[in-house]
Amino acid sequence: MPDPRFFENLGSVSLGKLAKLAGAVLHDHAAADRPIQAVAILSRAEADCVTFLTDRRRAEGLDTLSAAGCFVTAKDADALPAGCAALVTPTPQGAYALAAQRLHRPRPFGDTQVAPDVRLEAGVRLGPGVVLGPGVQVGAGTEIGANAVIGPGVALGRNCQISANVTLGFALIGDRVKILAGAVIGEAGFGAAAGPTGLVDLPQLGRVIVQDGVTVGANSCVDRGAFEDTVIGENTKIDNLVQIAHNVRVGRNCVMAAHTGISGSVTIGDGAQFGGRAGIADHLVIGAGARIAAAAGLMHDVPPGETWGGVPARPIRQWMRETAWLTKHAVRREGGSE
């Protein structure tokens, strides 16, 4: 179930009605009246949830799946365990997104600049134009700059510095965190899937967890998780104009220079370093102490402690040898000979 501090549950709906809404066919008509409370990914789906399956080869734990129903293509419907009703559709992920829209929505801000149930500890300082949504909690000694917007349910730790025009939502922020001007934490991650009538935005029902001592630079973005959390580990330092996508898990004491882009569901070990404009493909694992050179384009996992560079990125010495060889053989003498 999505965190109720950030998301409203819109009430249960029968499996049959949900199938119709999402453009799916429910094969087990006896299951049509099952009440559905939430959507969830396969690994988190409980008996009152619907989930989705796009590729049985990448699914884990199907034999123990307890969901009431699962959006699935016709060819994969037989992979579901007994008791989990097949909601057959050519677009399982898009149907899941439509179901999520019926069951969940972000909590609204309300009509006041500072909600009446906001909790501020001693020594909190608010700049002009600060907006604090319902349920916000701010720890002692924290300063929030002009025109910052703190969304419903956000918790800020003690002695934080939130600069002007920062936007925080769907986030739990530790102590001594610095978030510089214009940064956006907790907006929806990028994701779309084909639905019955065209592309559908995928639901982003997770959170952002920022641990103690983190710095996030100006105009950087950290997206909330699609279902699991996006996590920024303790004492990590992020430069300006960095993009961290949904479900990324960054370890402790990492460093990211400006224009680094981390795609979704990347796992980064403690002490990893990224040069400026490094680009990281999705679902990779970057080991503890690894270093990614500036402007690298990473498409493979990196073992702990290694340094990689280039496009596509590879171990730094290999890249340098290849670059030197290419430079040498690309030089032509006068007259066109090598």
C-alpha positions as CSV (number, residue, x, y, z in Angstrom):
1,M,0.0,0.0,0.0
2,P,1.4,3.4,-0.9
3,D,2.4,5.6,2.1
4,P,-0.8,7.2,3.4
5,R,1.1,10.3,4.4
6,F,1.5,11.1,0.7
7,F,-1.3,9.2,-1.1
8,E,-5.0,8.9,-0.6
9,N,-6.8,5.6,-1.0
10,L,-9.9,6.2,-3.1
11,G,-11.8,3.2,-1.9
12,S,-12.2,-0.3,-3.0
13,V,-13.6,-1.5,-6.3
14,S,-14.6,-4.9,-7.5
15,L,-12.1,-6.9,-9.7
16,G,-14.7,-7.1,-12.4
17,K,-15.2,-3.3,-12.5
18,L,-11.5,-2.7,-12.4
19,A,-11.0,-5.1,-15.4
20,K,-13.6,-3.2,-17.4
21,L,-12.1,0.2,-16.5
22,A,-8.6,-1.0,-17.6
23,G,-9.8,-2.6,-20.8
24,A,-8.9,-6.1,-19.6
25,V,-10.8,-9.4,-19.8
26,L,-11.4,-11.2,-16.5
27,H,-11.3,-15.0,-17.3
28,D,-12.5,-16.1,-13.8
29,H,-16.0,-14.7,-13.6
30,A,-16.3,-16.1,-10.0
31,A,-13.6,-13.6,-9.0
32,A,-15.5,-10.6,-10.3
33,D,-16.8,-9.4,-6.9
34,R,-13.4,-9.6,-5.1
35,P,-12.8,-6.2,-3.5
36,I,-9.6,-4.5,-4.5
37,Q,-8.0,-1.8,-2.3
38,A,-4.6,-1.1,-4.0
39,V,-2.2,-1.8,-6.8
40,A,1.3,-3.2,-6.0
41,I,4.3,-4.6,-7.8
42,L,4.6,-8.4,-8.0
43,S,6.9,-8.7,-4.9
44,R,4.6,-6.5,-2.7
45,A,1.1,-7.6,-3.9
46,E,-1.2,-8.8,-1.1
47,A,-4.6,-10.5,-1.2
48,D,-6.5,-7.2,-1.8
49,C,-4.2,-5.9,-4.5
50,V,-3.9,-6.2,-8.3
51,T,-0.5,-6.3,-10.0
52,F,0.9,-6.9,-13.4
53,L,3.3,-9.2,-15.3
54,T,5.0,-8.3,-18.5
55,D,7.6,-11.1,-18.9
56,R,7.4,-14.4,-16.9
57,R,11.2,-14.8,-17.4
58,R,11.9,-11.8,-15.3
59,A,9.3,-12.5,-12.6
60,E,10.4,-13.8,-9.2
61,G,8.1,-15.3,-6.6
62,L,5.2,-16.1,-8.9
63,D,4.6,-19.4,-7.2
64,T,3.9,-17.5,-3.9
65,L,2.0,-14.6,-5.4
66,S,-1.1,-13.8,-3.3
67,A,-2.6,-10.9,-5.3
68,A,-6.3,-11.1,-6.1
69,G,-5.6,-10.4,-9.7
70,C,-2.8,-9.8,-12.2
71,F,-2.8,-7.9,-15.5
72,V,-1.1,-10.2,-18.0
73,T,-0.9,-11.1,-21.7
74,A,-2.8,-14.1,-23.0
75,K,0.4,-16.1,-23.5
76,D,1.5,-15.6,-19.9
77,A,-1.8,-16.1,-18.2
78,D,-1.1,-19.8,-17.4
79,A,2.0,-18.7,-15.3
80,L,-0.2,-17.3,-12.5
81,P,-0.8,-19.4,-9.5
82,A,-4.2,-20.7,-8.5
83,G,-6.2,-18.0,-6.7
84,C,-4.8,-15.1,-8.7
85,A,-7.2,-14.2,-11.4
86,A,-5.9,-13.4,-14.8
87,L,-6.8,-9.9,-16.2
88,V,-5.9,-10.5,-19.8
89,T,-4.8,-7.5,-21.9
90,P,-2.2,-6.8,-24.6
91,T,-0.9,-4.0,-22.4
92,P,-0.5,-5.2,-18.8
93,Q,1.6,-2.3,-17.6
94,G,-0.8,0.3,-19.1
95,A,-3.8,-1.4,-17.6
96,Y,-2.1,-1.4,-14.2
97,A,-1.6,2.3,-14.6
98,L,-5.3,2.9,-15.2
99,A,-6.1,0.8,-12.2
100,A,-3.8,2.8,-10.1
101,Q,-5.5,6.0,-11.1
102,R,-8.8,4.6,-9.8
103,L,-7.4,3.5,-6.5
104,H,-4.8,6.1,-5.5
105,R,-4.0,9.8,-5.8
106,P,-1.6,12.2,-4.2
107,R,-2.8,14.1,-1.2
108,P,-3.9,17.6,-2.0
109,F,-2.4,20.8,-0.6
110,G,-5.6,22.4,0.7
111,D,-6.5,26.1,0.6
112,T,-4.0,27.6,3.1
113,Q,-0.4,28.6,2.6
114,V,0.6,26.9,5.9
115,A,-1.7,24.0,6.8
116,P,-3.2,24.0,10.3
117,D,-1.7,20.7,11.3
118,V,1.9,21.5,10.4
119,R,4.3,20.7,13.2
120,L,7.3,23.0,13.7
121,E,9.9,22.4,16.3
122,A,11.8,25.2,18.1
123,G,14.0,27.5,16.0
124,V,12.5,26.8,12.6
125,R,12.8,29.8,10.3
126,L,10.5,30.3,7.3
127,G,11.3,32.7,4.5
128,P,8.7,34.8,2.7
129,G,6.2,32.8,0.6
130,V,7.0,29.4,2.0
131,V,4.2,26.8,1.5
132,L,3.7,24.0,3.9
133,G,1.2,21.3,3.1
134,P,-1.0,19.2,5.4
135,G,0.9,16.9,7.8
136,V,4.3,18.5,7.2
137,Q,6.8,18.2,10.1
138,V,10.0,20.3,10.4
139,G,12.7,19.6,12.9
140,A,14.4,22.1,15.2
141,G,16.8,24.6,13.7
142,T,15.8,24.0,10.1
143,E,15.7,27.0,7.8
144,I,13.4,27.1,4.7
145,G,14.1,29.8,2.1
146,A,11.7,32.1,0.2
147,N,9.0,30.5,-1.9
148,A,10.0,26.9,-1.1
149,V,7.1,24.4,-1.4
150,I,7.0,21.5,1.0
151,G,4.3,19.0,0.0
152,P,1.8,17.1,2.2
153,G,3.2,14.6,4.6
154,V,6.9,15.6,4.1
155,A,9.1,15.3,7.2
156,L,12.2,17.4,7.5
157,G,14.9,16.6,10.1
158,R,16.8,19.0,12.3
159,N,19.3,21.7,11.3
160,C,18.5,21.4,7.6
161,Q,19.0,24.2,5.1
162,I,16.4,24.4,2.4
163,S,17.1,27.2,-0.1
164,A,14.8,29.4,-2.1
165,N,12.4,27.9,-4.6
166,V,13.0,24.3,-3.6
167,T,10.1,21.9,-4.1
168,L,9.9,18.9,-1.8
169,G,7.2,16.2,-2.0
170,F,6.7,12.5,-1.1
171,A,9.9,12.7,0.9
172,L,11.4,11.9,4.3
173,I,14.5,14.1,4.9
174,G,17.1,13.4,7.5
175,D,19.1,15.8,9.7
176,R,21.7,18.3,8.5
177,V,20.5,18.1,4.9
178,K,21.3,20.9,2.5
179,I,19.1,21.4,-0.6
180,L,20.1,24.3,-2.8
181,A,18.0,26.7,-4.8
182,G,15.6,25.3,-7.3
183,A,16.1,21.7,-6.5
184,V,13.1,19.4,-6.9
185,I,12.8,16.3,-4.7
186,G,10.0,13.8,-5.1
187,E,8.4,14.6,-8.4
188,A,7.0,11.7,-10.5
189,G,9.7,9.6,-12.2
190,F,9.5,9.3,-16.0
191,G,7.6,6.3,-17.3
192,A,4.9,5.5,-19.8
193,A,3.3,2.4,-21.2
194,A,0.9,1.6,-24.0
195,G,-2.7,1.6,-22.9
196,P,-6.0,0.8,-24.6
197,T,-6.2,4.3,-26.3
198,G,-2.5,5.4,-26.3
199,L,0.3,6.1,-23.9
200,V,-0.4,6.2,-20.2
201,D,1.8,7.7,-17.5
202,L,2.9,5.0,-15.1
203,P,2.0,5.5,-11.5
204,Q,4.8,6.7,-9.2
205,L,3.6,5.6,-5.8
206,G,6.9,5.5,-3.9
207,R,8.9,8.0,-1.9
208,V,12.3,9.7,-1.6
209,I,14.4,9.0,1.4
210,V,17.3,11.4,2.0
211,Q,19.5,10.4,4.8
212,D,21.5,12.6,7.2
213,G,24.2,15.0,5.9
214,V,23.3,14.9,2.2
215,T,23.8,17.9,0.0
216,V,21.7,18.3,-3.2
217,G,22.8,21.0,-5.6
218,A,20.9,23.8,-7.3
219,N,18.3,22.7,-9.9
220,S,19.0,19.0,-9.3
221,C,16.1,16.5,-9.5
222,V,15.5,13.4,-7.4
223,D,12.4,11.5,-8.6
224,R,10.3,9.4,-6.2
225,G,10.1,5.7,-6.6
226,A,7.6,4.0,-8.9
227,F,6.6,1.8,-5.9
228,E,9.8,1.1,-4.0
229,D,11.7,4.2,-2.6
230,T,14.4,6.3,-4.2
231,V,17.2,6.5,-1.5
232,I,20.1,8.9,-1.2
233,G,22.6,7.6,1.4
234,E,24.1,9.4,4.3
235,N,26.6,12.2,3.6
236,T,26.4,11.9,-0.2
237,K,27.2,15.1,-2.1
238,I,25.3,16.0,-5.3
239,D,26.3,18.9,-7.5
240,N,24.0,21.2,-9.5
241,L,21.9,20.0,-12.4
242,V,22.0,16.3,-11.5
243,Q,19.1,13.9,-12.4
244,I,18.4,10.9,-10.3
245,A,15.5,8.8,-11.6
246,H,13.0,6.6,-9.8
247,N,14.0,3.6,-7.6
248,V,17.7,4.6,-7.6
249,R,19.5,3.6,-4.4
250,V,22.6,5.7,-3.8
251,G,25.0,4.5,-1.0
252,R,26.8,6.6,1.6
253,N,29.5,9.2,0.9
254,C,29.0,9.2,-2.9
255,V,29.9,12.2,-5.1
256,M,28.2,13.3,-8.3
257,A,29.4,16.2,-10.4
258,A,27.2,18.4,-12.4
259,H,25.0,17.0,-15.2
260,T,25.3,13.4,-14.1
261,G,22.3,11.4,-15.1
262,I,21.3,8.2,-13.2
263,S,18.6,6.2,-14.9
264,G,15.9,4.3,-13.0
265,S,16.6,1.4,-10.6
266,V,20.3,1.8,-10.5
267,T,22.1,0.6,-7.3
268,I,25.2,2.5,-6.3
269,G,27.6,1.3,-3.6
270,D,29.2,3.4,-0.8
271,G,31.9,5.9,-1.9
272,A,31.2,5.8,-5.6
273,Q,32.2,8.9,-7.6
274,F,30.8,10.3,-10.9
275,G,32.5,12.9,-13.1
276,G,30.5,15.6,-14.8
277,R,28.0,14.6,-17.4
278,A,28.3,10.9,-16.7
279,G,25.3,9.0,-18.0
280,I,24.2,5.7,-16.4
281,A,21.8,3.3,-18.0
282,D,18.9,1.8,-16.0
283,H,19.0,-1.3,-13.7
284,L,22.8,-1.3,-13.4
285,V,24.8,-2.1,-10.2
286,I,27.8,0.1,-9.5
287,G,30.1,-1.3,-6.8
288,A,31.4,0.5,-3.7
289,G,34.3,2.8,-4.4
290,A,33.8,2.7,-8.2
291,R,34.6,5.8,-10.2
292,I,32.9,6.8,-13.5
293,A,34.8,9.3,-15.6
294,A,33.4,12.6,-16.8
295,A,31.1,12.2,-19.9
296,A,31.1,8.4,-19.7
297,G,28.2,6.5,-21.0
298,L,27.8,3.5,-18.8
299,M,25.8,0.5,-20.0
300,H,27.2,-2.4,-17.8
301,D,27.7,-3.1,-14.2
302,V,30.9,-1.9,-12.6
303,P,32.7,-4.0,-10.0
304,P,33.7,-2.4,-6.7
305,G,36.8,-0.1,-6.8
306,E,37.1,0.0,-10.6
307,T,37.4,3.2,-12.7
308,W,35.5,3.2,-16.0
309,G,35.3,5.8,-18.8
310,G,34.4,6.4,-22.4
311,V,31.3,5.7,-24.6
312,P,30.3,3.0,-24.2
313,A,32.2,3.0,-20.8
314,R,34.8,0.3,-20.1
315,P,37.7,0.0,-17.7
316,I,39.7,3.2,-17.9
317,R,43.0,1.7,-19.0
318,Q,41.4,-0.2,-21.8
319,W,39.6,2.9,-22.9
320,M,42.8,5.0,-22.9
321,R,44.7,2.3,-24.9
322,E,41.9,2.1,-27.4
323,T,41.7,5.9,-27.7
324,A,45.5,6.2,-28.2
325,W,45.5,3.4,-30.9
326,L,42.6,5.1,-32.7
327,T,44.3,8.5,-32.6
328,K,47.5,7.0,-33.9
329,H,45.9,5.2,-36.8
330,A,43.6,8.1,-37.7
331,V,46.5,10.4,-38.4
332,R,47.3,10.5,-42.1
333,R,50.4,11.8,-43.8
334,E,50.2,14.3,-46.6
335,G,49.0,12.7,-49.7
336,G,46.5,10.5,-47.9
337,S,48.7,7.6,-46.7
338,E,48.8,6.5,-43.1
